[in-house]
Amino acid sequence: MKNNLITIIGFLFCVLLNAQENSSHSFSLQEAIDYAKENNRTIKNADLSILAAKQDVKATTALGLPQINGAVDYSTNLKTPFDDLEVDPDDPSNIIPFLYPKHQLTPAIQLNQLLFDGGYIVGLQSNKVFLEISKNAKDKTVNQIETAVISAYNNALLTKESIVITQNNITVLKDNLNETTKIFENGLTEEEDVEQLQITLSSLEINLKNIETLHEISKGYLKVLLGLNPNDTITLTSDLETLVTENISLNLISDNHDITNNIDYKISTNEVTSKELEYKLQKAEQLPKLNAFVNASYLGNNENFGDFFKKEQEWYFFSGAGVSLTVPIFSSFGNKAKRQKAKIEWEIAQNNLLEQQNQLNVDVQNAKNEYNLAIETYANKQKNLTLAEKIERKNTIKYREGIASSFDLRQAQTQLYTIQQEYLQSIIDVINKKAELKNLLNLK
């Protein structure tokens, strides 16, 4: 009894532990997108990069603020030129112990202040650009993750709907097969009719297993994008019919949009500004640099190191201040070469920006055309599905009445199954093409 009780308790503990580790989630498409924006690890890293960029801004700004440093210098004279001379160390006129003490300790503090540095001024101007680069990089990451979530969610929905349709087709086909088998057993039809239906059923059953596997793969990839535990269960609450209705927007095709909102265009603009600042920095290296300093220190001499910490120890205070001016004169044309290189890279960035602008105009127009084609294809597949269902019903009736052959029925069924998948894919294409277009236009 005792062993059984321990086993039961252990089993319940494992069940509770597993329940805590694995959780269930339900998401509509929009809920999945919102959840990914908060929990996707790549987006979290982009947020951390922004925080790191802010710290870089603070570090750059701090370079122009007062810098205070402390130091303690200690030295000991192992041997002096006067070690062999017979002198009285207590003689007040004896200066040798002061000039060559056994131990010397010098605590000091120094304040440095940058007065002028052209490079520092450019660095301050760069702070805003560097931070903007990090923010744009995050926006690009969010756009990419959102598009990936939409695609993964849609693929999971596609396989989910395909499973339901295939299961319904199998149910209908099994009824036809059972009915045909009974007719064959009564000698009223040929064996080939049964075999034709068996071939179709076998193909559907294998296809169902493939779709079920793809469904689990799709949900697994979606979990990764959402930042979920692979063992968590996930339920998709959106349906394709509703999504396709929500994602048909003809205004998105007809309206004019400003491509400067595109995140890649913004990143290219950042690159131009960054290269311009790099050129300014190289030019600033021609300017003089001016620094100021103030220091204060104490000097202590003693024959015994431990005496430094006694009250009787004498300390000699001294302080100083000054400025340091550095003027670049000649660098064997090295700085000129750096300036020319920075200017060339700035011009390359400007050309890349123009190229990016032209390419985006083409990409946006292509995306609009593909989105419009996806909508038209969806409408076409919707009509074809209605016709295919009608043809399949007619052939089923004809087959049961002995007017159509099993080959005609199988052909109608195969056509229906193909168009069903094409119809589902056309829905996915509408949603995905709209997501791609919105991503290009950076629309929320």
Backbone hydrogen bonds, N-H to C=O, Kabsch-Sander energy under -0.5 kcal/mol:
donor,donor_aa,acceptor,acceptor_aa,energy
5,L,1,M,-2.4
6,I,2,K,-2.2
7,T,3,N,-2.2
8,I,4,N,-2.4
9,I,5,L,-2.6
10,G,6,I,-2.5
11,F,7,T,-2.3
12,L,8,I,-2.6
13,F,9,I,-2.3
14,C,10,G,-2.1
15,V,11,F,-2.2
16,L,12,L,-2.6
17,L,13,F,-2.6
18,N,14,C,-2.6
19,A,15,V,-2.0
20,Q,16,L,-1.7
21,E,17,L,-2.0
22,N,18,N,-2.5
23,S,21,E,-0.5
25,H,233,T,-2.0
27,F,235,T,-2.7
32,A,28,S,-2.3
33,I,29,L,-2.1
34,D,30,Q,-2.6
35,Y,31,E,-2.5
36,A,32,A,-2.3
37,K,33,I,-1.9
38,E,34,D,-1.0
39,N,35,Y,-2.1
40,N,36,A,-2.7
44,K,40,N,-2.1
45,N,41,R,-2.2
46,A,42,T,-1.6
47,D,43,I,-2.2
48,L,44,K,-2.2
49,S,45,N,-2.0
50,I,46,A,-1.6
51,L,47,D,-2.0
52,A,48,L,-2.4
53,A,49,S,-2.3
54,K,50,I,-2.2
55,Q,51,L,-1.7
56,D,52,A,-2.0
57,V,53,A,-2.1
58,K,54,K,-2.0
59,A,55,Q,-2.5
60,T,56,D,-2.5
61,T,57,V,-2.4
62,A,58,K,-2.3
63,L,59,A,-0.8
63,L,60,T,-0.8
64,G,61,T,-1.4
65,L,62,A,-1.4
67,Q,112,N,-2.8
69,N,110,Q,-2.7
71,A,108,A,-2.6
73,D,106,T,-2.1
75,S,104,Q,-2.3
77,N,101,P,-0.7
77,N,102,K,-1.2
78,L,76,T,-0.8
83,D,80,T,-1.5
85,L,82,F,-1.0
87,V,85,L,-1.1
91,D,88,D,-1.7
94,N,91,D,-2.1
95,I,93,S,-0.9
98,F,95,I,-0.5
99,L,95,I,-2.2
100,Y,96,I,-3.0
103,H,302,N,-2.4
104,Q,75,S,-2.5
105,L,300,G,-2.5
106,T,73,D,-2.9
108,A,71,A,-3.2
109,I,296,A,-2.8
110,Q,69,N,-2.8
111,L,294,V,-3.6
112,N,67,Q,-3.1
113,Q,292,A,-2.8
115,L,113,Q,-0.5
115,L,290,L,-2.5
116,F,290,L,-2.1
120,Y,117,D,-0.6
121,I,117,D,-1.7
122,V,118,G,-2.0
123,G,119,G,-2.1
124,L,120,Y,-2.1
125,Q,121,I,-1.7
126,S,122,V,-1.9
127,N,123,G,-1.1
128,K,124,L,-0.6
129,V,125,Q,-0.7
130,F,126,S,-2.9
131,L,127,N,-2.0
132,E,128,K,-2.1
133,I,129,V,-2.5
134,S,130,F,-1.7
135,K,131,L,-2.0
136,N,132,E,-2.7
137,A,133,I,-2.2
138,K,134,S,-1.8
139,D,135,K,-2.4
140,K,136,N,-2.4
141,T,137,A,-2.0
142,V,138,K,-2.9
143,N,139,D,-2.5
144,Q,140,K,-2.4
145,I,141,T,-2.7
146,E,142,V,-2.8
147,T,143,N,-2.4
148,A,144,Q,-2.3
149,V,145,I,-2.7
150,I,146,E,-2.4
151,S,147,T,-2.3
152,A,148,A,-2.8
153,Y,149,V,-3.1
154,N,150,I,-2.5
155,N,151,S,-2.4
156,A,152,A,-2.2
157,L,153,Y,-2.4
158,L,154,N,-3.1
159,T,155,N,-2.4
160,K,156,A,-1.9
161,E,157,L,-3.1
162,S,158,L,-2.5
163,I,159,T,-2.1
164,V,160,K,-1.8
165,I,161,E,-2.6
166,T,162,S,-2.8
167,Q,163,I,-2.6
168,N,164,V,-2.2
169,N,165,I,-2.6
170,I,166,T,-2.6
171,T,167,Q,-2.3
172,V,168,N,-2.4
173,L,169,N,-2.7
174,K,170,I,-2.7
175,D,171,T,-1.8
176,N,172,V,-2.1
177,L,173,L,-2.8
178,N,174,K,-2.9
179,E,175,D,-2.3
180,T,176,N,-2.8
181,T,177,L,-2.7
182,K,178,N,-1.9
183,I,179,E,-2.0
184,F,180,T,-2.7
185,E,181,T,-2.5
186,N,182,K,-1.3
187,G,184,F,-2.0
188,L,183,I,-2.6
193,D,190,E,-0.8
194,V,190,E,-0.8
195,E,191,E,-2.3
196,Q,192,E,-2.8
197,L,193,D,-1.6
198,Q,194,V,-2.1
199,I,195,E,-2.4
200,T,196,Q,-2.0
201,L,197,L,-2.6
202,S,198,Q,-2.6
203,S,199,I,-2.2
204,L,200,T,-2.1
205,E,201,L,-2.4
206,I,202,S,-2.1
207,N,203,S,-2.3
208,L,204,L,-2.3
209,K,205,E,-1.7
210,N,206,I,-2.0
211,I,207,N,-2.5
212,E,208,L,-2.5
213,T,209,K,-2.0
214,L,210,N,-2.5
215,H,211,I,-2.3
216,E,212,E,-1.8
217,I,213,T,-2.1
218,S,214,L,-2.7
219,K,215,H,-2.3
220,G,216,E,-2.2
221,Y,217,I,-2.2
222,L,218,S,-2.1
223,K,219,K,-2.2
224,V,220,G,-1.7
225,L,221,Y,-2.0
226,L,222,L,-2.0
227,G,223,K,-0.8
227,G,224,V,-0.8
228,L,223,K,-2.7
232,D,229,N,-2.1
233,T,23,S,-1.8
235,T,25,H,-2.7
237,T,27,F,-2.6
237,T,235,T,-0.6
238,S,27,F,-0.6
243,L,239,D,-2.2
244,V,240,L,-2.7
245,T,241,E,-1.3
246,E,242,T,-2.1
247,N,243,L,-1.6
248,I,245,T,-0.8
249,S,247,N,-0.9
252,L,249,S,-0.8
253,I,250,L,-1.0
254,S,250,L,-1.9
255,D,251,N,-2.7
259,I,257,H,-0.7
261,N,258,D,-1.5
262,N,259,I,-1.9
266,K,262,N,-2.0
267,I,263,I,-2.3
268,S,264,D,-2.2
269,T,265,Y,-2.2
270,N,266,K,-2.4
271,E,267,I,-1.9
272,V,268,S,-1.9
273,T,269,T,-2.4
274,S,270,N,-2.8
275,K,271,E,-2.4
276,E,272,V,-2.2
277,L,273,T,-2.3
278,E,274,S,-2.0
279,Y,275,K,-1.9
280,K,276,E,-2.2
281,L,277,L,-2.5
282,Q,278,E,-2.0
283,K,279,Y,-1.9
284,A,280,K,-2.3
285,E,281,L,-1.0
286,Q,283,K,-1.7
287,L,284,A,-1.7
289,K,326,T,-2.4
290,L,116,F,-2.7
291,N,324,S,-2.5
292,A,113,Q,-2.8
293,F,322,G,-2.8
294,V,111,L,-2.3
295,N,320,G,-3.2
296,A,109,I,-2.6
297,S,318,F,-2.7
298,Y,107,P,-2.5
299,L,316,Y,-1.9
300,G,105,L,-2.4
302,N,103,H,-2.2
307,D,304,N,-1.2
308,F,305,F,-1.6
309,F,306,G,-1.2
310,K,307,D,-1.7
313,Q,310,K,-1.3
316,Y,299,L,-2.5
317,F,315,W,-0.6
318,F,297,S,-2.5
320,G,295,N,-2.4
322,G,293,F,-2.3
324,S,291,N,-3.5
326,T,289,K,-2.8
326,T,324,S,-0.5
327,V,325,L,-0.5
334,G,331,S,-1.8
337,A,333,F,-1.8
338,K,334,G,-1.8
339,R,335,N,-2.3
340,Q,336,K,-2.4
341,K,337,A,-2.4
342,A,338,K,-2.5
343,K,339,R,-2.2
344,I,340,Q,-2.3
345,E,341,K,-2.5
346,W,342,A,-1.7
347,E,343,K,-2.1
348,I,344,I,-2.4
349,A,345,E,-2.1
350,Q,346,W,-1.9
351,N,347,E,-2.2
352,N,348,I,-2.5
353,L,349,A,-1.9
354,L,350,Q,-1.9
355,E,351,N,-2.4
356,Q,352,N,-2.7
357,Q,353,L,-2.3
358,N,354,L,-2.2
359,Q,355,E,-2.5
360,L,356,Q,-2.4
361,N,357,Q,-1.8
362,V,358,N,-1.6
363,D,359,Q,-2.8
364,V,360,L,-2.9
365,Q,361,N,-1.8
366,N,362,V,-2.6
367,A,363,D,-2.6
368,K,364,V,-2.3
369,N,365,Q,-2.3
370,E,366,N,-2.7
371,Y,367,A,-2.3
372,N,368,K,-2.6
373,L,369,N,-2.5
374,A,370,E,-2.3
375,I,371,Y,-1.9
376,E,372,N,-2.2
377,T,373,L,-2.8
378,Y,374,A,-2.2
379,A,375,I,-2.1
380,N,376,E,-2.2
381,K,377,T,-3.0
382,Q,378,Y,-2.2
383,K,379,A,-1.7
384,N,380,N,-2.5
385,L,381,K,-2.3
386,T,382,Q,-1.7
387,L,383,K,-2.3
388,A,384,N,-3.1
389,E,385,L,-2.5
390,K,386,T,-1.9
391,I,387,L,-2.8
392,E,388,A,-2.5
393,R,389,E,-2.1
394,K,390,K,-2.2
395,N,391,I,-2.5
396,T,392,E,-2.0
397,I,393,R,-2.2
398,K,394,K,-2.8
399,Y,395,N,-2.6
400,R,396,T,-2.3
401,E,397,I,-1.7
402,G,399,Y,-1.0
403,I,398,K,-2.8
404,A,398,K,-0.9
409,L,405,S,-2.0
410,R,406,S,-2.7
411,Q,407,F,-2.3
412,A,408,D,-2.1
413,Q,409,L,-2.6
414,T,410,R,-2.9
415,Q,411,Q,-2.2
416,L,412,A,-2.0
417,Y,413,Q,-2.6
418,T,414,T,-2.2
419,I,415,Q,-2.3
420,Q,416,L,-2.5
421,Q,417,Y,-1.6
422,E,418,T,-2.1
423,Y,419,I,-2.7
424,L,420,Q,-2.1
425,Q,421,Q,-2.5
426,S,422,E,-2.1
427,I,423,Y,-1.5
428,I,424,L,-2.0
429,D,425,Q,-2.4
430,V,426,S,-1.8
431,I,427,I,-2.0
432,N,428,I,-2.9
433,K,429,D,-2.8
434,K,430,V,-1.9
435,A,431,I,-2.0
436,E,432,N,-2.4
437,L,433,K,-2.1
438,K,434,K,-2.7
439,N,435,A,-2.1
440,L,436,E,-2.1
441,L,437,L,-2.2
442,N,438,K,-0.8
443,L,438,K,-2.4
